[in-house]
Amino acid sequence: MKKNIFVLFFSISISLAAQIKGKVIKIKDGDTVVVLLEDKTQQTLRLAEVDCPENGQAFGNNAKRFTSDQVFGKNIIFYRVGKDRYGRSIAGVFYDGDRYLSREIVKAGFGWWYYKASKNTELQKFQDEAKVKKLGLWSDKNAISPWEFRKNKKSRVK
């Protein structure tokens, strides 16, 4: 019941947000893409609800390749849900009709459900399933989340 209420709320929230169309022209990493908008301006989008391995981290290239295979060169629809500390738009990205990119990444095992900024427990379920099936990064029993990787990297620099 709670899941259905959340899905309904999420759907209503998205339908109330501005729907923006664009074409993916660059993949920066697994959870960051650059879109060419209809007015010919470019916008960098940080995917909502997912955190992929960093460039230089185990499975970082795999996550980037997965995202590229899904959306590079495609027309997408996205909904801005906020801005991150770097000024990028945080967005829910949809392609091929109703495919939600963050969900596809988590299902395939190329990113973590970013529970710190998401209440979408459906993504938790998909992450758990990917872990059980040892998909993508879950084939590594010592997989380190990107937020831990970044934290460890900072502490080594100091």
C-alpha positions as YAML, in Angstrom:
chain: A
units: angstrom
residues:
- id: 1
  name: MET
  ca: [0.00, 0.00, 0.00]
- id: 2
  name: LYS
  ca: [2.78, 2.46, 0.96]
- id: 3
  name: LYS
  ca: [4.57, 1.70, -2.32]
- id: 4
  name: ASN
  ca: [1.43, 2.45, -4.33]
- id: 5
  name: ILE
  ca: [0.92, 5.73, -2.49]
- id: 6
  name: PHE
  ca: [4.55, 6.72, -3.11]
- id: 7
  name: VAL
  ca: [4.39, 5.83, -6.80]
- id: 8
  name: LEU
  ca: [1.18, 7.84, -7.13]
- id: 9
  name: PHE
  ca: [2.75, 10.81, -5.30]
- id: 10
  name: PHE
  ca: [5.94, 10.58, -7.40]
- id: 11
  name: SER
  ca: [3.87, 10.43, -10.61]
- id: 12
  name: ILE
  ca: [1.77, 13.44, -9.58]
- id: 13
  name: SER
  ca: [4.91, 15.38, -8.57]
- id: 14
  name: ILE
  ca: [6.54, 14.68, -11.92]
- id: 15
  name: SER
  ca: [3.41, 15.59, -13.87]
- id: 16
  name: LEU
  ca: [3.29, 18.94, -12.08]
- id: 17
  name: ALA
  ca: [6.95, 19.67, -12.84]
- id: 18
  name: ALA
  ca: [7.99, 21.20, -16.12]
- id: 19
  name: GLN
  ca: [8.60, 18.58, -18.77]
- id: 20
  name: ILE
  ca: [11.69, 19.44, -20.81]
- id: 21
  name: LYS
  ca: [12.84, 17.77, -24.01]
- id: 22
  name: GLY
  ca: [16.39, 17.43, -25.20]
- id: 23
  name: LYS
  ca: [18.92, 15.21, -26.93]
- id: 24
  name: VAL
  ca: [21.75, 13.55, -25.01]
- id: 25
  name: ILE
  ca: [25.01, 14.68, -26.63]
- id: 26
  name: LYS
  ca: [27.58, 13.69, -23.99]
- id: 27
  name: ILE
  ca: [27.96, 11.20, -21.15]
- id: 28
  name: LYS
  ca: [30.25, 12.57, -18.43]
- id: 29
  name: ASP
  ca: [29.93, 9.55, -16.17]
- id: 30
  name: GLY
  ca: [27.33, 7.01, -15.12]
- id: 31
  name: ASP
  ca: [25.05, 9.55, -13.49]
- id: 32
  name: THR
  ca: [25.81, 12.76, -15.39]
- id: 33
  name: VAL
  ca: [24.79, 13.59, -18.97]
- id: 34
  name: VAL
  ca: [24.81, 16.68, -21.16]
- id: 35
  name: VAL
  ca: [21.65, 17.50, -23.09]
- id: 36
  name: LEU
  ca: [21.12, 19.77, -26.09]
- id: 37
  name: LEU
  ca: [17.87, 21.61, -25.51]
- id: 38
  name: GLU
  ca: [15.42, 22.72, -28.20]
- id: 39
  name: ASP
  ca: [16.78, 26.29, -28.01]
- id: 40
  name: LYS
  ca: [20.26, 24.88, -28.87]
- id: 41
  name: THR
  ca: [21.68, 25.49, -25.38]
- id: 42
  name: GLN
  ca: [23.39, 22.71, -23.46]
- id: 43
  name: GLN
  ca: [22.56, 21.62, -19.94]
- id: 44
  name: THR
  ca: [24.38, 19.20, -17.65]
- id: 45
  name: LEU
  ca: [22.04, 16.89, -15.77]
- id: 46
  name: ARG
  ca: [22.90, 14.96, -12.63]
- id: 47
  name: LEU
  ca: [20.55, 11.97, -12.47]
- id: 48
  name: ALA
  ca: [18.15, 11.95, -9.54]
- id: 49
  name: GLU
  ca: [17.97, 9.07, -7.04]
- id: 50
  name: VAL
  ca: [21.11, 7.22, -8.18]
- id: 51
  name: ASP
  ca: [24.83, 7.46, -7.49]
- id: 52
  name: CYS
  ca: [27.19, 5.64, -9.86]
- id: 53
  name: PRO
  ca: [30.82, 4.71, -9.32]
- id: 54
  name: GLU
  ca: [33.18, 7.60, -9.97]
- id: 55
  name: ASN
  ca: [35.55, 7.82, -12.92]
- id: 56
  name: GLY
  ca: [38.66, 6.05, -11.66]
- id: 57
  name: GLN
  ca: [36.63, 3.85, -9.31]
- id: 58
  name: ALA
  ca: [35.95, 0.17, -9.98]
- id: 59
  name: PHE
  ca: [32.97, -0.12, -12.35]
- id: 60
  name: GLY
  ca: [33.06, 3.62, -13.14]
- id: 61
  name: ASN
  ca: [33.73, 2.96, -16.84]
- id: 62
  name: ASN
  ca: [31.08, 0.22, -16.88]
- id: 63
  name: ALA
  ca: [28.47, 2.58, -15.43]
- id: 64
  name: LYS
  ca: [29.38, 5.27, -17.97]
- id: 65
  name: ARG
  ca: [29.12, 2.74, -20.82]
- id: 66
  name: PHE
  ca: [25.74, 1.50, -19.57]
- id: 67
  name: THR
  ca: [24.35, 5.04, -19.43]
- id: 68
  name: SER
  ca: [25.77, 5.76, -22.88]
- id: 69
  name: ASP
  ca: [24.21, 2.60, -24.31]
- id: 70
  name: GLN
  ca: [20.85, 3.62, -22.88]
- id: 71
  name: VAL
  ca: [20.60, 7.29, -23.87]
- id: 72
  name: PHE
  ca: [23.48, 8.67, -25.93]
- id: 73
  name: GLY
  ca: [22.14, 10.34, -29.08]
- id: 74
  name: LYS
  ca: [18.53, 9.83, -27.97]
- id: 75
  name: ASN
  ca: [15.79, 12.33, -27.41]
- id: 76
  name: ILE
  ca: [14.75, 12.34, -23.76]
- id: 77
  name: ILE
  ca: [12.27, 14.01, -21.47]
- id: 78
  name: PHE
  ca: [13.48, 15.24, -18.10]
- id: 79
  name: TYR
  ca: [12.10, 16.88, -15.02]
- id: 80
  name: ARG
  ca: [14.24, 19.11, -12.84]
- id: 81
  name: VAL
  ca: [13.93, 18.25, -9.17]
- id: 82
  name: GLY
  ca: [16.68, 20.51, -7.82]
- id: 83
  name: LYS
  ca: [20.25, 21.74, -8.17]
- id: 84
  name: ASP
  ca: [23.38, 20.16, -6.75]
- id: 85
  name: ARG
  ca: [26.31, 21.94, -5.11]
- id: 86
  name: TYR
  ca: [28.03, 22.25, -8.50]
- id: 87
  name: GLY
  ca: [25.05, 24.04, -10.06]
- id: 88
  name: ARG
  ca: [23.96, 21.08, -12.17]
- id: 89
  name: SER
  ca: [20.27, 20.38, -12.52]
- id: 90
  name: ILE
  ca: [19.25, 17.21, -10.70]
- id: 91
  name: ALA
  ca: [16.76, 15.53, -12.99]
- id: 92
  name: GLY
  ca: [14.61, 12.51, -13.55]
- id: 93
  name: VAL
  ca: [15.39, 11.36, -17.09]
- id: 94
  name: PHE
  ca: [12.96, 9.32, -19.21]
- id: 95
  name: TYR
  ca: [13.67, 7.74, -22.59]
- id: 96
  name: ASP
  ca: [12.23, 5.20, -25.01]
- id: 97
  name: GLY
  ca: [8.73, 6.08, -23.89]
- id: 98
  name: ASP
  ca: [8.51, 5.52, -20.15]
- id: 99
  name: ARG
  ca: [11.92, 4.10, -19.18]
- id: 100
  name: TYR
  ca: [13.33, 5.91, -16.13]
- id: 101
  name: LEU
  ca: [17.12, 6.02, -16.48]
- id: 102
  name: SER
  ca: [17.92, 5.95, -12.75]
- id: 103
  name: ARG
  ca: [15.78, 2.84, -12.31]
- id: 104
  name: GLU
  ca: [17.46, 1.10, -15.26]
- id: 105
  name: ILE
  ca: [20.93, 1.84, -13.85]
- id: 106
  name: VAL
  ca: [20.05, 0.45, -10.42]
- id: 107
  name: LYS
  ca: [18.32, -2.62, -11.91]
- id: 108
  name: ALA
  ca: [21.39, -3.42, -14.02]
- id: 109
  name: GLY
  ca: [23.72, -3.06, -11.03]
- id: 110
  name: PHE
  ca: [25.65, -0.02, -12.24]
- id: 111
  name: GLY
  ca: [24.65, 2.38, -9.49]
- id: 112
  name: TRP
  ca: [23.46, 2.66, -5.93]
- id: 113
  name: TRP
  ca: [20.02, 3.84, -4.97]
- id: 114
  name: TYR
  ca: [20.87, 7.25, -3.48]
- id: 115
  name: TYR
  ca: [18.69, 6.83, -0.39]
- id: 116
  name: LYS
  ca: [20.03, 10.05, 1.16]
- id: 117
  name: ALA
  ca: [18.07, 12.05, -1.41]
- id: 118
  name: SER
  ca: [15.33, 9.63, -2.44]
- id: 119
  name: LYS
  ca: [12.33, 8.03, -0.81]
- id: 120
  name: ASN
  ca: [11.69, 5.78, -3.82]
- id: 121
  name: THR
  ca: [11.81, 2.39, -2.12]
- id: 122
  name: GLU
  ca: [11.16, 0.69, -5.47]
- id: 123
  name: LEU
  ca: [14.80, 1.49, -6.24]
- id: 124
  name: GLN
  ca: [15.85, -0.21, -2.99]
- id: 125
  name: LYS
  ca: [14.02, -3.34, -4.18]
- id: 126
  name: PHE
  ca: [15.78, -3.26, -7.57]
- id: 127
  name: GLN
  ca: [19.14, -2.72, -5.86]
- id: 128
  name: ASP
  ca: [18.53, -5.70, -3.57]
- id: 129
  name: GLU
  ca: [17.62, -7.86, -6.59]
- id: 130
  name: ALA
  ca: [20.77, -6.77, -8.46]
- id: 131
  name: LYS
  ca: [22.85, -7.64, -5.38]
- id: 132
  name: VAL
  ca: [21.33, -11.11, -5.12]
- id: 133
  name: LYS
  ca: [21.94, -11.72, -8.84]
- id: 134
  name: LYS
  ca: [25.47, -10.23, -8.55]
- id: 135
  name: LEU
  ca: [24.79, -7.90, -11.48]
- id: 136
  name: GLY
  ca: [27.29, -5.24, -12.50]
- id: 137
  name: LEU
  ca: [29.20, -3.80, -9.57]
- id: 138
  name: TRP
  ca: [27.54, -6.30, -7.24]
- id: 139
  name: SER
  ca: [29.78, -9.00, -8.72]
- id: 140
  name: ASP
  ca: [32.48, -7.40, -6.53]
- id: 141
  name: LYS
  ca: [31.83, -8.49, -2.94]
- id: 142
  name: ASN
  ca: [33.87, -5.48, -1.77]
- id: 143
  name: ALA
  ca: [32.00, -2.85, -3.80]
- id: 144
  name: ILE
  ca: [32.43, 0.61, -2.28]
- id: 145
  name: SER
  ca: [29.70, 3.22, -2.64]
- id: 146
  name: PRO
  ca: [30.70, 6.41, -4.46]
- id: 147
  name: TRP
  ca: [30.09, 8.53, -1.34]
- id: 148
  name: GLU
  ca: [32.52, 6.31, 0.64]
- id: 149
  name: PHE
  ca: [35.00, 6.38, -2.25]
- id: 150
  name: ARG
  ca: [34.89, 10.20, -2.33]
- id: 151
  name: LYS
  ca: [35.23, 10.37, 1.47]
- id: 152
  name: ASN
  ca: [38.25, 8.04, 1.44]
- id: 153
  name: LYS
  ca: [39.84, 9.99, -1.41]
- id: 154
  name: LYS
  ca: [39.47, 13.27, 0.53]
- id: 155
  name: SER
  ca: [40.99, 11.80, 3.70]
- id: 156
  name: ARG
  ca: [44.04, 10.54, 1.73]
- id: 157
  name: VAL
  ca: [44.62, 14.01, 0.26]
- id: 158
  name: LYS
  ca: [44.77, 15.72, 3.66]
...
